[in-house]
């Protein structure tokens, strides 16, 4: 594992947002959802593609807070522009478990 400096860590904008909309993404190479995430007044609503279809239903994702990296460059995935990265843990079988937030916090708040 390569060590990073505190300054490297400070460059990563990890923010909390609430999933407000979830749609199927049939054009994705791997099964995925298209998410709309509210990151608060300063950042606004951003979209992301996430491979969560095996472990999460659309209904259980709406209203859930997630930890996002907001300062990666946008990435074109099929016909969809993913603006942020929703964080999670990749299990040995390739499924993704979302990073969890155990108490509600304001949207847009930065991970310290």
LINQUI-V997541 format. One record per pair of residues at least 24 apart in sequence whose ideal C-beta (glycine too) atoms are under 8 Angstrom apart, sorted by sequence separation. I is the first residue (numbers start at 1). J is the second residue. If there is no record, write none. Layout:
{{I/J} {I/J}}
This chain:
{{15/39} {25/49} {46/70} {15/40} {20/45} {33/58} {17/43} {35/61} {43/70} {15/43} {33/61} {49/77} {17/46} {37/66} {39/68} {37/68} {39/70} {49/80} {66/98} {67/99} {47/80} {49/82} {66/99} {24/58} {47/81} {48/82} {64/98} {67/101} {23/58} {47/82} {48/83} {66/101} {22/58} {47/83} {48/84} {50/86} {52/88} {65/101} {46/83} {47/84} {48/85} {46/84} {48/86} {50/88} {22/61} {65/104} {22/62} {55/95} {65/105} {21/62} {54/95} {55/96} {19/61} {20/62} {55/97} {56/98} {65/107} {19/62} {20/63} {19/63} {52/96} {67/111} {18/63} {19/64} {32/77} {39/84} {51/96} {18/64} {19/65} {34/80} {50/96} {52/98} {18/65} {19/66} {37/84} {17/65} {18/66} {29/77} {16/65} {17/66} {28/77} {29/78} {37/86} {16/66} {28/78} {16/67} {17/68} {27/78} {35/86} {15/67} {16/68} {25/77} {27/79} {28/80} {14/67} {15/68} {25/78} {27/80} {14/68} {14/69} {15/70} {25/80} {13/69} {14/70} {12/69} {13/70} {13/71} {12/71} {11/71} {43/108} {40/106} {42/108} {17/84} {40/107} {41/108} {39/107} {40/108} {38/107} {39/108} {40/109} {14/87} {16/101} {16/105} {18/107} {16/106} {17/107} {16/107} {17/108} {16/108} {15/108} {16/109} {15/109} {15/110} {16/111} {14/110} {15/111} {13/110} {14/111}}
